Amino acid sequence: MEKIIVFIDSGDTLVEEKTEVYEGQTELVLSADLRPGAKELIERLKKRGNPVIMVADGLRQSFINVHTQHGIYDLYDGHIYSEDVGVHKPDKRMFQAALDVCNLTENDVKKIIMVGNNLSRDVKGANEMGITSVFMSWTDRYPKEPVDQSEKPDYTIVEPLELLDLIDKLEKSL
Ligand SMILES: [Mg+2]
């Protein structure tokens, strides 16, 4: 069976932003807690053979620090960071960079989902690319209602591990 390719955000999708410890007054995150189920999600996706690419806004070293701390950094098939790309989501260049790192083209978008907690960045950006958008709706730190059609998610989940059932369902219809 064909595998769904998972693009996934970090902050407040896998990592609990409110636990982030910063270096002094800088934007560099030194450590943070994962959300319950986040580590298991990445490990199980890896076992299932689903490619997983982190697509995240922030400093490269912040993501290295936190995902290494929890032993999952090397499980990703690619890491796309706004610091490197020079723009943040929903800019298409972030998603294009993720396609490029997997040698994918716009013809492959039907196999790709983008999972994130931010309607105006993760969901809007995915929708503009024709990528299936999955809204991780759990925190009150971000809006939960789309401002317009462009931010409307294809699917909504609350807990990281809910993604596995959704992927099962999507793979059956590929
Ligand atoms: Mg986020």
Residues whose N, C-alpha, C, O or C-beta is under 5 A from the ligand:
A	BS01	MG	D9 S10 G11 D12 T13 N117 N118
